[in-house]
Amino acid sequence: MNTLQQIEEDIKEFLDKETKIFFNERDFQVELAFYLKGTNHYKNIHLEYSLPLGTTISSKEKKKNKTEWVWNEQLKQRWEEKGGDYTFLKKGKKTPQSIETYEKTIRIDIVVEGYDNYFYPIELKYKTKEQNGSFERFQENLDNLEILKDHGARNLGRYSFWKDVARLQFVKGCFNKVKGGICVFITNDNKYTKYPTDSSQNFSMEMKLEPLESPLKWPENFKLQHTTHPEFSLQGNYRAIDVSDESNTKWKTLQRTIFKNENKNEKEAKSVDFYYCIVEV
């Protein structure tokens, strides 16, 4: 088993064995990082790994200070040699008259440093619908708590997941020491596992046999495509959910239980289904 396969197995084991409900994505991130660190399978675990993509330079023009953002030439050349484009970094246009802007930094949720001296970035998405329940804190039982928030906007949730895949493709393509990466999506909203009925048909994560086609486009009437969520491309073919053994992505159901107290009285337990999928880059 190579390191990337080991990471995927450890993530699956963590999700299968962990019984707590994560309150948010940061909770999920920290708990997973601690778990991976505790396996002793890896040299190091890095959180919030930041990759600046260029620099801002200043110049004087007609006695006025002017700033300009410039791509890092090493990264630019390496990515262009791979035939990659920068659509996944677009932040869109503020107004129809304004210029396009790009992300200046990629921040990766977790980076695993293996004993093989390679690096493995992990991106996480945790999208939830509202869930109330009872919980114990500071040895007191608290009823009727909002344990999970309602993120809504499944179309943007699907979009952001595939954009994570595109970011990891870029990182893998630009650095020889990056062997591969993993994107993990977890939710208690089963509509993510089905074909979209909203504007995100081209960003589908449900069970389908054909690959996603790049560029990943919104319908013409989707307003955000001209502002904060422009279309973008993936490098190569990525299936959403495939029933064959060649699938990039598979959904699996998890069960989490909200208890009235830490004694886990079965009569007071409330079960919540979660679903997760993993894409290997």
N, C-alpha and C positions, 0 to 999 in steps of 0.2 A: 504494500500500500504506500503510495507516495504522499507527500505532505498535504497537497491539496485535497486528496481523498480523505486523509485523516481529519482535516479541519471540517469537512462536510459531515463525516461520521460523528465527530464530537458535537457539532451544532445540532444534528438530529437527536443525539442522545440527550443533550441538554434540554431540548424542547420536549422530548418524550417523557423525561423524568421530572422536570421542574413542575411543581404543582401550583406555584403562586401566580397570581395575575399581575402583570406588569402595568403600572399606572400610566406609563407613557413610554415613548420611544427611548428616552434617555435611561429610564429604569431598565428597559430591555438591554440596551447597549452595555451598561455597567455590569449587570448580572452575567451576561454572556462573556464579557471580557474576563471577569473574575473566574468563571468556570474554565475557560480555555487556559488561563494561567495556571489553574490548579491541577490540570491534567499532567503537567510537566512534559508535554509532548513538544513544546516549542521553546525557543531561546528567549523570546520576549514578546510582549503584547503591547501595542501602542494604541492609545485612544486619541480621537480627534486629530488625526495625522494630516497636517496641512501641506498642500503643494501649491505655492505661488506660481503663476503662469507667466509672469513678466515683471515689468517694473514701470514706474511712473517717472518720466524725465521732465524737467522744467527748462524753459528757454524764454528769452526776452524778445518780444516782437513789437516794434513801434512803442517801446517803453512800457509795454504791458507784459505782465507775467503770463505765460502760457504753459499748460501742462499737457502731456501726451503720454498715453499708455502704450508700451512697446512689448511685443511678445518675446519670450526667451527664445533665442535663435536655435539653441540645441533641441528644445522640445518641438519647436515649429518644424525644423528640418526632419526630425525623426518621424513625426506624425505624417507629414506630407509624403515621405518615402513609403509609408505604409498605405498610401492612397486615402488617408482619412480626411474628413472635413471637420469644420468647427461648429456645425449647426447645433450640436448638443450643448455648446457653451453660450448660445445666444440667450440674452435676457429679454429680447424683443424691443419693440419701439414704444416709447412713452406716448407719443402721438403720431399720427400719420406724417407729420412734417419733420419729426426728429429722427436722428440717426440711430442705427442699431447699436446696442451695447452688448458686452460679453462679460461672463464671469471672469474674475481676475485670479481666483483661488479655488482649487478643489479641496474640499475637506472630507476626508474619509473616516467613517465611524470607527472602524477597528482595522489595524494592520498587524498581521501575525508575522513574526520573524522566525523562520524555521532554523533548525539545526543544520539544514542543508545550505544555509547562507543565502536563501532566497526569501522574498517578501510576498505576502498574500493579503491583498486588501479585501475588506468585508464591508458592504453597505447594507444598512438595515432600513426597513420600512415597517411601521406599526400603525395601522389604520383601524380605527374602532368605531362602533356605533355605541350609543349611550347604554350604560349598564349600571343600575343601582343595586345596592345590597348592604349587608351588614358586615362590619369589620371590627377587629380588636386592635386598639392602639393604646399604648401606655397602660396595659392591663385593664382597659375598660372596653365594654361592648358598645359600639356606636351603631345605631340603626339608620336606615334610609340614607345611605351615603351615595353620592355620585362617584362610583369607582372608576368608570371609563367615560370619557367625553365622546360626543358625537362629532366625528370629523366631517361626515357628509362628503359631497363632491367626489364621488367615486371616479369620475372621469379624470380628475386631476391626480387622484391617487394612483391610477394605472399609468398615467403619463409620467409621474415622478419616479415610479419604479423602473420603467424602461429607460429613463434618463440616467438613473444610477448605473444600469448595465452599460450604457454608452460611456459614462465616465470611467468605469473600470476598463473598458476596451482601450480607451485613450492611455490610461496609466500603464497597462500591460504593454501597449504598443510602443511606448516611449522609454521604458526602462528595462534593460536586460536582466536586472535582478528581480523583476516582478514576474513570477512564474505563472500566476493565474489568480483569479479572484472569485468571490462569491457574493451574490445578492440574495438577501433573505427578506421575504414579505410575510407578515403575520397579521391576522385580522380575526375579529369575531363577527364579521359581516360576510355571510355566505354569498352575497351577490357578486363579490369579486371573483368567485370561482365559476361564474356563469357568463354567457355571452352578454355584452353590454346592451342596454336598451337606451342609453343616452348618447352623447356625442363622441364617445371614445371607442367606437367599433374597431378602429385601426390600432388601438392600444390594448386589444383584448388579452386577457389572462386566462380565459376559460379553455376547456378541452377542445383543441382543434388540431388538424393534421397538417395544414399548410403553414409555412413559415410566415412571420411578419414581413411585410414588404416596406422597404425604405424608399423615400423618406416616410416617416410616420406622420400622417396628415390628419388634421381636424376637418370636419365638414365646412363647407364654405361659409355657413351662417354662424360659425362659432367665433364670437367676438374676441376672446382672449388670445387667439392665434396671432393677432396683430399687436398684442401688447406684451403680456408677461409669459405666455406659453406658446412660443412659435414651434413649428414643425422641426423635426430633426431626424438624423439618419443613424442607423446601427451599422456596424461593419460586419458583413457576412449575414447569414441567415440564422435567425433565432426563432425557434418554435415557441409558442406559448405553452400550452399543455398538450402533451402527446401521450397516447396510451401505449405506444411502442417502447421498447427498451432504449431507443435512441433519443428519448425525450430530454430536452434541456431542463425542463421544469416539471415538477410533480406537486400536486396538492396533497396534503395529508391533514386529517382531522385530529385535533387535540381536545381534551376535555379538561377544563379548569373548574374548580369548585370554590364558591364563596361560602365561608362558614360563619355562623353566628359567633363562634368563639374558637379559640385555638385547640379546644378539646375535640373538634371535628365531629360533633354529634350528627350522625347521619340523618336524623329527622329534621335537622335544621339546615342541612346542606342544600345549596342551590347550584346546579350544574350549568356551565356556560361552554358552548362549543367554540373552539378556535380553529383556524385553518392556516396552514403555511405552505409556501412553495420556495424552492431554491433554484436559482439559475447560476450555473458555473460559467465563468468567462475565461 
